């Protein structure tokens, strides 16, 4: 799988899991214009970290890995209860060992979740942010 495919698989899974039940919050993606709403919203950033040889031979596999940063944002003085409910949903959606299938009609594959963890909250001038880091890896077969 390409990095683009891995990103798509992770985001598709996030949207599917968070959209059941209930509506999705607004989401800010990398390098896309966004105006923060006055309610809970997410900031999603795909971060590839490493590509390495996983198996040898001309038709061996290469493995890519990285993390998906999903920051849960709420306006200042909004409280943190709803934000931590969303953090719990994100962590549950990416249990360690979860296999996230991907099929865009031309490329089929899987992204593997190595689990998700929340970091300490960060306070900015106008919002409160709780970062959640989802570790992932995917494989692709060489020379296909």
Phi, psi and omega in degrees: 000144176281168176297322178300317178296318179298316178300314181299317180298316180295315182291320176302315180296316179301312181296319179296313183290320182281338180276001182236115347273167173094172182283155176279146171286165173297147183230131175260125177254162178304135171059035178232133179301140184205137173245119184295130177282169178267049179202182181298140176209166182241146171243120184246130180224122179270125184231095173289145184241315188212142168241134181212162175284126180262320177223155182270171178101164181297335179246029179286188182243145172251146180242134173251149177214164179173206178215153173251116179268119178241104181263126178270122186244138172224149177298152176302144180066019179271342186093169183243355183302309180296324179296316180289332172298317179293320177302315180299320178297318181295314180299317179296328181290338184237050175307145175302132180094353179295138178251121184254104181289152179221134177207110179255015181099330177244322181248131174239144179179193182220147168245136181255131177272131174259020176102168180224147181219144175268147175252168178302146180294151179238134178256125175252177182301317186244356179208164180247131188232134175241108181283136174239126181252122178255115177275138184218164172207152177216161179233152173220148179273131179289152173059042176253000000 
